[in-house]
């Protein structure tokens, strides 16, 4: 688990589903004892990933349907 905890946290925060996100990812990192210097970049990267996914879905898919 320790080997993949960074990327696991990035994926957990980055997948835009209800209940996943920065707050929950930070809570999980704290409960798992992941150091702040490792958890903070993982959460930021996950937020960026979720933002890109939602932007593509919102502007790409919905934009194509509405025009």
N, C-alpha and C positions, 0 to 999 in steps of 0.2 A: 504494500500500500504506500509506503514512504517513497518508493521509487517513482510512482506516478501521481503523487498527491497534487503537484502543481498543475499538471494537465487535466487531471480529474476535476479540480476546482474550477479551472478555466471553462471546461465543458459544462459543468453544472451551472455556472453563472451565465454562460454564453447561450445556452439553449433557452429561447424565450417562451417558457411555459409558466403557467400560474404556480407560484410557490418556489420558483427558482429566481435568483437575482442576487444583487449585491448584498442586501441585508441577510438573506438566508445563507448565502455563501460565506459571509463573514462569521455568522454564528457557527456554521459547520467547521470552518477553519479553527475557530476558537475551541470548540468542543474536541476536535481532533488534535489540538495542541500544535498546530502549524505555526511556525514563527511569523511575526508580522512582516519581516523583510521578504518572506516568500509568499505570504498570503496576499498582501496588498497588490503587487504586480499581477498576480493571477486574477484577482477580482477586477482590476482595471481592464485587463485584456479580455476578460469575459464580458464586461459591459460593452466594450467596443465591438466584440463579436455579435452580441445580441442586437446592438444598434444597427450594424450593417445588415444583419438578417432581416430585421423588421423594416428597414428602409427599402430593401429590395422587394420584400413582399408587399409593402404598402404602395410604394411608387411604381414598381414594375408591374405587378400582377393587377392591382386595383386600378392603376393608371391605364393599363391596356384595356381593361373591361369598361371603363367609363368613357374612353375616347373612341 
